[in-house]
Amino acid sequence: MVNLFSIDNPENSLEWMIFLADKYASMFLEGTRLTLLIAILGTLLGFVLGYVIGLIQDAKINQGDNIVKKVLYKCIKIIAAVYVEIFRDTPMIVQAMIIYFGIREANINITPIAAGILVTVLNTGAYMAETVRGGIGSIDLGQREGAWAMGMSPMKTMLYIVLPQAFKNIIPEMANTFLTNLKMTSVLNVIAVQELFMAAKTVGGNYYKYFESYLVIAVIYFVLCFVFNKIFIFMEKKLQGKNDYALAVEYMDNQ
């Protein structure tokens, strides 16, 4: 009788998958840990960066501002726009190569993992910046004008009125970005990051069973994305709250 968890002489693809997953479990687990680490840190820090860039892009230059302030604002907005365009219009694998080897060319010692996180942060920030700007733009301008009429400064209006509402609109896109980052970490193997794809590549090379090794990580990627997707759907429903207004309308109609 074959023990599915300990196969000494695998004969088909399924048995090879089980054999490789069992023998190199620690390598696959370490690759999964690094993949999650890079995806989580990259998404969270990239989200913060994207928020800042989005706010910069949404900032308005008033006619009454002095010339120095106008020039400074304009320069910052141009830098932010150039950054967004560069990272949105180039592949992440190319960004990883340029950033990692470019930093090392400058005689700065950086580990592949640190470079991988940096690339993910910069890439995520560029995409989230457009999402944040869109989220801010989705809030009715009348709410800002009402807050200003009540004496709130533009900064307080943004912090207390606009951003909390925009955040709810951005959550779904942030979840999608995280799932994308979870899969896109695979390109970081080009700078020797020992993430999940690199683990499969190394394991597959030991027995020349690349097909079976990649099938193992395909299952791992699927499970990770499936679980996180369900978690994000649950969180999104919780943030939306209950539709009590529908009950109130129904109650009034029955009176």
Secondary structure, DSSP 8 states (H G I E B T S, - for coil): ---TT--SS--SHHHHHHHHHHHTHHHHHHHHHHHHHHHHHHHHHHHHHHHHHHHHHH----TTS-HHHHHHHHHHHHHHHHHHHHHHSS-HHHHHHHHHHHHHHTT----HHHHHHHHHHHHHHHHHHHHHHHHHHTS-HHHHHHHHHTT--HHHHIIIIIHHHHHHHHHHHHHHHHHHHHHHGGGGGGGT--SHHHHHHHHHHHHT-HHHHHHHHHHHHHHHHHHHHHHHHHHHHHHH---HHHHHHHHHHT-
